[in-house]
Amino acid sequence: MEGVDEVDTENLSGVVQPMATIYDAEAVEALRKRAAVQPQTLKRFRNVLFKQAASLEEALAVLPVEQQAGFREQLQAEVLVLHETRVSEIDGAEKLIFRTQDNHLIETVILKPQSGRTAVCISSQVGCACYCSFCATGLMGFSRNLTVAEILDQVRWANRRIKLEGRSVRNVVFMGMGEPLLNQAAVFEAVERLIDPAWFNLSGAHVTVSTVGIAPGMRAFAERLPSCRLALSLHSARQSVRERLIPQARNFPLSVLREALEEAAERGTVMIEYLLLKNVTDQPEDLAALVDFVGDLRVHVNLIPFNSFTGSNLEGASEASCTDFSDKLKKRGLSVTLRRSLGADIMAACGQLVQHKLKIDKNIV
């Protein structure tokens, strides 16, 4: 069962039950029934936890006094342990390094742009099996998928940290560690919880799932979650170049991705992420190929400066080259944004997330 721990405790009827997390809907509902708590009371309990970013103790206060102990003893509030934090001295971005219950390390980033629209970049896997040359996470290799509870706990942790600043998470982007569409079942369920009014109640327009181009998953996402945003990490519209950057490109060539994008764009909002690499993706032929690939698709193009990391031999295009590339795309009628990277000084910017120690000894933490 999703989100179930190994610890056993007694339930309200005296029967031994495994400890459930606050994200385990079926287990929480079963607990509600055993405790004879009214559905509306449980709704208030969830509102305090997920919409008000409060602690378990604060949420328990809305329950009848005689039922609080049972919920406290049988519900686990966090599934992740905060292992380390780093804060950018340049832009205030925060990197949160979490330890999972089986002692893996994953990273989450809180972005605080001047617009005030706080975003959290969350991970979907421990490591990644895609091995893209522009992404540090690929250096880790792949250990396992994250569970629904582990995905959602990143958002709740972020909300609780920024609550004292008068902020709340407005945007959630699946652009952290891992390829979300290779953990499709958990990611889709987590997204549904994020936009569910009974849970986190985020707008679908503020939840983005990014993929390097897993075409079947793109189609499934567009069909199941049309209100949310799909982002394709294209990075080159030339097949040979894309294969050098993204090994998965051999499995899903540009023609297949174009078809998947057409279907997705008919259902919801689609973005194309394009990394500007010096002499690799920023040349005139690259621009022409990108314009041709996009064609009449209803998509927005995000141009991304490259964030360097140890072990990469790639070099980002100059600021002037990035601006010129952006201006030329706009002149050709494309909707374009030149993204500004946040958190680069703490290795929290796009493509920089990596934990060289995949698994830690819990006895030394």
PAVEX-38221 format. One record per residue (C-alpha): y, x, z; residue in one letter. Coordinates in Angstrom, 2 decimals, decimal comma, always signed. Layout:
BEGIN
NODE        Y        X        Z  type
NODE        Y        X        Z     A
...
//
This chain:
BEGIN
NODE        Y        X        Z  type
NODE    +0,00    +0,00    +0,00     M
NODE    +3,45    +1,32    -0,90     E
NODE    +5,36    +2,98    +1,88     G
NODE    +2,51    +2,95    +4,44     V
NODE    +2,25    +5,86    +6,84     D
NODE    -0,84    +7,25    +8,55     E
NODE    +0,37    +6,30   +12,03     V
NODE    -1,25    +3,25   +13,65     D
NODE    +0,36    +0,97   +16,18     T
NODE    -0,38    -2,45   +17,69     E
NODE    +1,15    -5,48   +16,05     N
NODE    +2,46    -8,55   +17,80     L
NODE    -0,96   -10,16   +17,97     S
NODE    -2,59    -7,06   +19,41     G
NODE    -4,38    -6,08   +16,18     V
NODE    -4,02    -2,43   +15,16     V
NODE    -1,94    -2,12   +12,01     Q
NODE    -0,58    +0,91   +10,10     P
NODE    +3,11    +1,67   +10,52     M
NODE    +5,03    +0,11    +7,62     A
NODE    +8,39    +1,17    +6,24     T
NODE   +11,43    -1,07    +5,94     I
NODE   +10,92    -0,87    +2,15     Y
NODE    +7,45    -2,42    +2,23     D
NODE    +8,31    -6,04    +1,41     A
NODE    +4,81    -7,43    +1,91     E
NODE    +4,31    -5,71    +5,27     A
NODE    +7,72    -6,77    +6,55     V
NODE    +7,10   -10,36    +5,50     E
NODE    +3,72   -10,32    +7,26     A
NODE    +5,43    -8,98   +10,37     L
NODE    +8,04   -11,74   +10,15     R
NODE    +5,35   -14,41   +10,05     K
NODE    +3,41   -12,92   +12,95     R
NODE    +6,59   -12,71   +14,99     A
NODE    +7,70   -16,23   +13,98     A
NODE   +11,07   -14,93   +12,82     V
NODE   +12,98   -17,32   +10,54     Q
NODE   +13,44   -16,23    +6,88     P
NODE   +17,23   -16,45    +7,23     Q
NODE   +17,11   -14,12   +10,22     T
NODE   +15,07   -11,60    +8,24     L
NODE   +17,63   -11,89    +5,46     K
NODE   +20,40   -10,92    +7,91     R
NODE   +18,20    -8,05    +9,13     F
NODE   +17,90    -6,72    +5,58     R
NODE   +21,61    -7,19    +4,90     N
NODE   +22,47    -4,98    +7,85     V
NODE   +19,99    -2,29    +6,77     L
NODE   +20,67    -2,14    +3,05     F
NODE   +24,11    -3,61    +2,40     K
NODE   +25,87    -2,42    +5,55     Q
NODE   +24,06    +0,94    +5,67     A
NODE   +23,37    +0,48    +9,38     A
NODE   +20,71    +1,99   +11,61     S
NODE   +17,46    +0,26   +12,49     L
NODE   +18,75    -0,39   +16,00     E
NODE   +21,84    -2,14   +14,62     E
NODE   +19,66    -4,26   +12,35     A
NODE   +17,31    -5,15   +15,19     L
NODE   +20,25    -6,66   +17,06     A
NODE   +20,26    -9,67   +14,69     V
NODE   +16,67   -10,53   +15,65     L
NODE   +15,72   -12,65   +18,66     P
NODE   +15,61   -10,37   +21,71     V
NODE   +11,95   -11,11   +22,37     E
NODE   +10,99    -9,93   +18,84     Q
NODE   +12,98    -6,72   +18,68     Q
NODE   +10,41    -4,52   +20,39     A
NODE    +7,66    -5,58   +17,98     G
NODE    +9,78    -4,76   +14,93     F
NODE   +10,89    -1,48   +16,49     R
NODE    +7,33    -0,40   +17,18     E
NODE    +5,92    -1,40   +13,81     Q
NODE    +8,66    -0,50   +11,31     L
NODE    +9,57    +2,97   +10,17     Q
NODE   +13,23    +3,21    +9,14     A
NODE   +13,22    +6,52    +7,24     E
NODE   +10,50    +8,05    +5,13     V
NODE   +12,50   +11,19    +4,32     L
NODE   +13,76   +13,80    +6,78     V
NODE   +17,11   +15,47    +6,10     L
NODE   +16,18   +19,16    +5,85     H
NODE   +19,48   +20,73    +4,77     E
NODE   +22,93   +19,77    +3,48     T
NODE   +25,45   +21,61    +1,35     R
NODE   +29,01   +20,51    +0,62     V
NODE   +31,11   +21,69    -2,33     S
NODE   +34,37   +23,35    -1,33     E
NODE   +35,76   +22,48    -4,77     I
NODE   +35,14   +18,76    -5,23     D
NODE   +33,42   +17,50    -2,07     G
NODE   +30,06   +16,83    -3,72     A
NODE   +27,16   +16,89    -1,25     E
NODE   +23,65   +18,10    -1,87     K
NODE   +21,06   +16,58    +0,46     L
NODE   +17,72   +18,39    +0,64     I
NODE   +15,01   +16,12    +2,02     F
NODE   +11,55   +16,83    +3,38     R
NODE    +8,86   +14,29    +2,54     T
NODE    +6,12   +13,32    +4,97     Q
NODE    +3,72   +15,67    +3,17     D
NODE    +6,32   +18,46    +3,47     N
NODE    +7,65   +18,66    -0,08     H
NODE   +11,34   +19,29    -0,65     L
NODE   +13,46   +17,15    -2,98     I
NODE   +17,18   +17,05    -3,71     E
NODE   +19,75   +14,25    -3,89     T
NODE   +23,43   +14,63    -4,77     V
NODE   +26,38   +12,52    -3,65     I
NODE   +29,24   +12,70    -6,14     L
NODE   +32,77   +11,80    -5,03     K
NODE   +35,06   +11,74    -8,08     P
NODE   +38,78   +11,19    -7,65     Q
NODE   +38,33    +7,66    -8,98     S
NODE   +36,70    +6,82    -5,66     G
NODE   +33,60    +5,43    -7,39     R
NODE   +31,00    +7,23    -5,34     T
NODE   +27,73    +7,91    -7,13     A
NODE   +24,39    +9,18    -5,92     V
NODE   +22,10   +11,17    -8,20     C
NODE   +18,53   +10,61    -7,05     I
NODE   +15,16   +12,19    -7,77     S
NODE   +12,05   +10,40    -8,98     S
NODE    +9,47   +13,20    -8,77     Q
NODE    +8,75   +16,38    -6,83     V
NODE    +9,51   +18,87    -9,57     G
NODE    +9,08   +17,99   -13,24     C
NODE    +6,45   +18,45   -15,93     A
NODE    +8,85   +18,32   -18,89     C
NODE    +9,97   +21,97   -18,62     Y
NODE   +13,25   +21,52   -20,49     C
NODE   +14,91   +24,90   -21,03     S
NODE   +18,33   +23,70   -19,83     F
NODE   +17,09   +22,31   -16,50     C
NODE   +16,28   +24,31   -13,38     A
NODE   +13,91   +21,66   -12,03     T
NODE   +11,38   +22,57   -14,71     G
NODE   +11,02   +25,97   -13,04     L
NODE    +9,37   +24,23   -10,09     M
NODE    +6,50   +22,78   -12,03     G
NODE    +5,25   +19,34   -11,03     F
NODE    +3,70   +18,28    -7,71     S
NODE    +3,71   +14,48    -7,58     R
NODE    +5,62   +11,26    -8,17     N
NODE    +7,88    +9,86    -5,48     L
NODE    +7,05    +6,48    -4,01     T
NODE    +9,31    +3,44    -4,13     V
NODE   +10,19    +4,01    -0,47     A
NODE   +11,08    +7,68    -1,08     E
NODE   +13,30    +6,74    -4,00     I
NODE   +15,14    +4,01    -2,11     L
NODE   +15,47    +6,07    +1,04     D
NODE   +17,64    +8,56    -0,86     Q
NODE   +20,15    +5,78    -1,57     V
NODE   +20,14    +4,51    +2,00     R
NODE   +20,60    +8,02    +3,39     W
NODE   +23,55    +8,58    +1,04     A
NODE   +25,18    +5,29    +2,06     N
NODE   +24,83    +6,09    +5,73     R
NODE   +26,39    +9,55    +5,30     R
NODE   +29,49    +8,34    +3,46     I
NODE   +30,00    +5,18    +5,51     K
NODE   +32,31    +6,97    +7,97     L
NODE   +34,49    +8,05    +5,02     E
NODE   +35,06    +4,43    +4,10     G
NODE   +32,90    +4,89    +1,03     R
NODE   +29,77    +3,23    -0,25     S
NODE   +27,48    +4,06    -3,13     V
NODE   +28,77    +2,29    -6,22     R
NODE   +26,63    +3,97    -8,86     N
NODE   +23,03    +5,14    -8,71     V
NODE   +21,83    +7,51   -11,42     V
NODE   +18,23    +8,63   -11,87     F
NODE   +19,25   +12,10   -13,05     M
NODE   +17,88   +14,21   -10,21     G
NODE   +14,51   +15,94   -10,09     M
NODE   +11,83   +14,63   -12,40     G
NODE   +11,46   +12,46   -15,49     E
NODE   +11,88    +8,85   -14,31     P
NODE    +9,89    +7,30   -17,14     L
NODE    +6,86    +9,41   -16,21     L
NODE    +6,95    +7,61   -12,85     N
NODE    +7,57    +4,26   -14,47     Q
NODE    +5,96    +1,85   -12,00     A
NODE    +7,75    +3,20    -8,92     A
NODE   +11,08    +3,71   -10,67     V
NODE   +11,13    +0,20   -12,15     F
NODE   +10,30    -1,38    -8,80     E
NODE   +12,96    +0,73    -7,07     A
NODE   +15,57    -0,29    -9,66     V
NODE   +14,67    -3,95    -9,14     E
NODE   +15,27    -3,52    -5,40     R
NODE   +18,60    -1,80    -6,04     L
NODE   +19,93    -4,74    -8,07     I
NODE   +18,26    -7,48    -6,03     D
NODE   +20,86    -9,51    -4,03     P
NODE   +18,36    -9,63    -1,16     A
NODE   +18,19    -5,83    -1,01     W
NODE   +20,91    -3,35    -2,11     F
NODE   +22,73    -5,85    -4,34     N
NODE   +24,12    -3,32    -6,84     L
NODE   +25,29    -4,39   -10,27     S
NODE   +22,87    -3,49   -13,04     G
NODE   +25,80    -1,92   -14,85     A
NODE   +25,98    +0,60   -12,01     H
NODE   +22,34    +1,72   -12,15     V
NODE   +21,40    +4,28   -14,81     T
NODE   +17,98    +5,69   -15,64     V
NODE   +18,00    +8,89   -17,68     S
NODE   +15,11   +10,12   -19,79     T
NODE   +14,44   +13,07   -22,07     V
NODE   +12,95   +10,59   -24,52     G
NODE    +9,72    +8,91   -23,39     I
NODE    +9,85    +6,25   -26,09     A
NODE    +7,30    +3,74   -24,67     P
NODE    +9,07    +3,88   -21,33     G
NODE   +12,44    +3,33   -22,99     M
NODE   +11,16    +0,15   -24,61     R
NODE    +9,60    -1,03   -21,35     A
NODE   +12,82    -0,34   -19,44     F
NODE   +14,96    -2,25   -21,93     A
NODE   +12,62    -5,24   -21,75     E
NODE   +12,20    -5,36   -17,98     R
NODE   +15,66    -4,19   -16,82     L
NODE   +18,13    -5,20   -19,56     P
NODE   +21,07    -5,44   -17,16     S
NODE   +20,78    -1,75   -16,25     C
NODE   +21,83    +1,33   -18,21     R
NODE   +19,48    +3,56   -20,16     L
NODE   +20,56    +7,13   -20,88     A
NODE   +18,81    +9,32   -23,43     L
NODE   +19,11   +13,07   -22,92     S
NODE   +19,29   +13,81   -26,63     L
NODE   +21,03   +17,22   -26,56     H
NODE   +20,37   +17,83   -30,23     S
NODE   +20,02   +15,55   -33,24     A
NODE   +18,19   +18,29   -35,12     R
NODE   +14,45   +18,06   -34,55     Q
NODE   +13,75   +21,81   -34,61     S
NODE   +16,52   +22,54   -32,12     V
NODE   +15,50   +19,65   -29,87     R
NODE   +11,93   +20,90   -29,75     E
NODE   +13,18   +24,30   -28,58     R
NODE   +15,13   +22,66   -25,76     L
NODE   +12,77   +19,81   -24,85     I
NODE    +8,98   +20,26   -25,26     P
NODE    +8,49   +16,47   -25,05     Q
NODE   +10,40   +16,20   -28,35     A
NODE    +7,18   +17,14   -30,15     R
NODE    +5,56   +13,96   -28,84     N
NODE    +8,52   +11,71   -29,57     F
NODE   +10,43   +12,87   -32,67     P
NODE   +13,95   +11,72   -33,49     L
NODE   +12,77    +8,95   -35,80     S
NODE   +10,74    +7,40   -32,97     V
NODE   +13,61    +7,76   -30,51     L
NODE   +16,02    +6,14   -32,97     R
NODE   +13,78    +3,07   -33,19     E
NODE   +13,48    +2,87   -29,41     A
NODE   +17,26    +3,17   -29,05     L
NODE   +17,82    +0,37   -31,54     E
NODE   +15,59    -1,94   -29,52     E
NODE   +17,21    -0,92   -26,24     A
NODE   +20,76    -1,30   -27,56     A
NODE   +20,00    -4,87   -28,60     E
NODE   +19,07    -5,74   -25,00     R
NODE   +21,46    -3,71   -22,85     G
NODE   +23,74    -0,74   -22,41     T
NODE   +22,62    +2,59   -23,83     V
NODE   +24,14    +6,04   -23,48     M
NODE   +23,37    +9,30   -25,21     I
NODE   +23,67   +12,49   -23,16     E
NODE   +24,51   +15,55   -25,23     Y
NODE   +24,57   +19,08   -23,80     L
NODE   +27,03   +21,47   -25,42     L
NODE   +25,38   +24,90   -25,74     L
NODE   +27,11   +27,83   -27,41     K
NODE   +25,77   +28,44   -30,92     N
NODE   +22,90   +26,06   -30,27     V
NODE   +24,25   +22,50   -30,21     T
NODE   +28,01   +22,93   -30,78     D
NODE   +28,12   +23,94   -34,44     Q
NODE   +29,43   +21,83   -37,37     P
NODE   +25,88   +21,06   -38,49     E
NODE   +25,09   +19,83   -34,98     D
NODE   +28,07   +17,49   -35,00     L
NODE   +27,14   +16,14   -38,43     A
NODE   +23,55   +15,56   -37,32     A
NODE   +24,69   +13,72   -34,19     L
NODE   +27,05   +11,46   -36,14     V
NODE   +24,26   +10,68   -38,59     D
NODE   +21,75    +9,99   -35,80     F
NODE   +24,05    +7,62   -33,94     V
NODE   +25,09    +5,78   -37,09     G
NODE   +25,97    +2,19   -36,22     D
NODE   +24,15    +2,14   -32,87     L
NODE   +26,09    +0,51   -30,01     R
NODE   +25,95    +3,54   -27,74     V
NODE   +28,31    +5,67   -25,72     H
NODE   +28,05    +9,47   -26,02     V
NODE   +28,45   +11,60   -22,89     N
NODE   +29,16   +15,24   -23,70     L
NODE   +27,96   +17,51   -20,90     I
NODE   +29,05   +21,11   -20,22     P
NODE   +26,11   +23,40   -19,46     F
NODE   +25,65   +24,40   -15,81     N
NODE   +24,03   +27,82   -15,60     S
NODE   +21,18   +28,73   -13,27     F
NODE   +19,03   +31,78   -12,57     T
NODE   +16,26   +32,12   -15,11     G
NODE   +18,11   +30,56   -18,06     S
NODE   +19,24   +32,49   -21,13     N
NODE   +21,39   +29,63   -22,40     L
NODE   +25,17   +29,72   -22,45     E
NODE   +27,54   +26,80   -22,35     G
NODE   +30,09   +26,17   -25,08     A
NODE   +33,66   +27,10   -24,21     S
NODE   +36,04   +24,49   -22,84     E
NODE   +38,01   +24,60   -26,08     A
NODE   +34,84   +24,13   -28,13     S
NODE   +33,78   +21,16   -25,97     C
NODE   +37,16   +19,51   -26,39     T
NODE   +37,13   +20,10   -30,13     D
NODE   +33,61   +18,66   -30,44     F
NODE   +34,68   +15,59   -28,50     S
NODE   +37,83   +15,05   -30,57     D
NODE   +35,92   +15,28   -33,84     K
NODE   +33,34   +12,73   -32,69     L
NODE   +36,12   +10,34   -31,71     K
NODE   +37,75   +10,74   -35,11     K
NODE   +34,46    +9,65   -36,65     R
NODE   +34,58    +6,44   -34,63     G
NODE   +32,15    +7,26   -31,82     L
NODE   +32,69    +6,20   -28,23     S
NODE   +32,77    +9,52   -26,35     V
NODE   +33,36   +10,94   -22,87     T
NODE   +33,55   +14,65   -22,07     L
NODE   +32,01   +14,80   -18,61     R
NODE   +33,34   +16,98   -15,83     R
NODE   +30,61   +18,58   -13,72     S
NODE   +30,77   +18,22    -9,94     L
NODE   +29,00   +20,32    -7,34     G
NODE   +28,42   +23,41    -9,48     A
NODE   +29,36   +25,78    -6,64     D
NODE   +26,46   +24,46    -4,52     I
NODE   +23,99   +24,24    -7,42     M
NODE   +24,23   +20,46    -7,40     A
NODE   +25,53   +19,87   -10,92     A
NODE   +23,54   +18,40   -13,78     C
NODE   +20,47   +20,56   -14,52     G
NODE   +20,80   +22,74   -11,41     Q
NODE   +18,50   +20,96    -8,96     L
NODE   +15,54   +23,11    -7,96     V
NODE   +13,52   +23,92    -4,86     Q
NODE   +11,77   +27,26    -5,28     H
NODE    +9,65   +26,48    -2,22     K
NODE    +7,69   +23,43    -3,34     L
NODE    +6,01   +22,79    -0,02     K
NODE    +7,06   +23,92    +3,43     I
NODE    +5,26   +24,54    +6,68     D
NODE    +6,19   +21,64    +8,94     K
NODE    +5,69   +23,86   +11,97     N
NODE    +8,69   +26,04   +11,10     I
NODE   +11,13   +23,25   +10,22     V
//
